């Protein structure tokens, strides 16, 4: 089970965790997320260098296209 800031963002509980909105510029969110992404990409690609490249591309694209969260209802 995923815990911490990553789980909070994925489940939408970031505000309830006491930290408010979590963004890709927040190191407390980004560091564990990047670690999990590299681990997953390495398992899928079976090449650590390709995994690192894929994660960098994904995070760069996410940061470039990041938008503020919309209010729900």
C-alpha positions in Angstrom: 0.0 0.0 0.0 1.3 3.5 -0.9 1.5 5.9 2.0 2.7 9.5 2.5 2.3 12.4 0.1 2.1 10.2 -3.0 -0.8 8.3 -1.6 -2.5 11.5 -0.5 -2.2 13.0 -4.0 -3.4 9.8 -5.7 -6.4 9.4 -3.4 -7.3 13.1 -3.3 -6.6 13.3 0.5 -3.8 15.9 0.3 -5.8 18.6 2.0 -6.9 16.2 4.8 -3.3 15.2 5.4 -2.7 18.7 6.7 -0.4 19.8 3.8 -2.9 21.5 1.5 -2.5 21.0 -2.3 0.5 19.0 -3.5 2.3 19.9 -6.7 5.1 18.6 -8.8 7.3 21.5 -7.4 7.0 20.1 -3.8 10.1 17.9 -3.1 8.2 16.0 -0.4 5.8 14.8 -3.1 8.2 14.6 -6.1 11.0 12.6 -4.5 9.0 9.6 -3.5 6.9 9.8 -6.7 10.1 9.8 -8.9 11.5 6.9 -6.9 8.3 4.8 -7.5 8.2 5.8 -11.1 11.8 4.7 -11.7 11.2 1.4 -9.9 8.1 0.7 -12.0 9.8 1.8 -15.3 12.9 -0.3 -14.5 10.6 -3.4 -14.0 8.8 -2.8 -17.2 11.8 -1.7 -19.4 14.5 -3.9 -17.8 17.1 -1.1 -18.5 17.8 1.4 -15.7 19.0 4.0 -18.2 15.9 3.8 -20.3 13.8 3.9 -17.2 15.5 7.0 -16.0 14.9 8.7 -19.4 11.3 7.6 -19.5 10.6 9.0 -16.0 12.4 12.3 -16.8 10.3 12.7 -19.9 7.1 11.9 -18.1 7.8 14.3 -15.2 9.0 17.1 -17.6 5.8 16.7 -19.5 3.7 16.7 -16.4 5.4 19.8 -15.0 5.0 21.6 -18.4 1.3 20.8 -18.5 0.5 21.2 -14.8 -2.7 23.1 -14.1 -4.3 24.1 -10.8 -6.8 21.5 -9.6 -10.5 22.2 -10.3 -13.0 22.5 -7.6 -15.2 19.4 -7.4 -18.9 20.2 -7.3 
